[in-house]
Amino acid sequence: MTLRQKITFTIGVLLTGLMLLTAGGRPLLRIVGGFAALDGLFLHWLWYRCPACGKRLTWGDRWTYCPHCGAWIDYDKK
């Protein structure tokens, strides 16, 4: 998976979980939504790293160069 695919997947899981969590209705859907939202956050924390040095990148910024090692980040490289 490329870094772009990982980011898209984790944000999709997070948003799906948040929609289920706030949809109301059945308590089981709210529980599943909460777990899905937490899973999306965990996967983003786990996968959003610099390919060169492996250190975590911050959530809100789309990095061109790693702030830790200065390597160029290719979002489409497998």
Residue pairs with C-beta under 8 A, 6 or more apart in sequence:
1 9
1 78
2 75
2 76
2 77
2 78
3 47
3 48
3 51
3 73
3 74
3 75
3 76
3 77
4 75
4 76
6 43
6 47
6 48
7 44
7 47
7 48
7 75
9 43
10 40
10 41
10 43
10 44
10 47
10 48
11 40
11 44
12 40
13 36
13 37
13 39
13 40
13 43
14 36
14 37
14 40
14 41
14 44
15 40
16 33
16 36
16 40
17 32
17 33
17 34
17 35
17 36
17 37
17 38
17 39
17 40
18 33
18 37
19 33
20 29
20 30
20 32
20 33
20 36
21 30
21 33
21 34
21 37
22 33
23 29
23 30
23 33
24 30
44 59
45 56
48 56
48 57
48 59
49 55
49 56
49 57
50 56
50 57
50 63
50 66
50 68
50 69
50 71
50 73
51 71
51 73
51 74
51 77
52 66
52 69
52 71
52 73
53 66
53 68
53 69
53 71
55 66
55 68
55 69
57 63
57 66
57 67
57 73
58 67
63 73
64 72
64 73
65 71
65 72
65 73
66 72
66 73
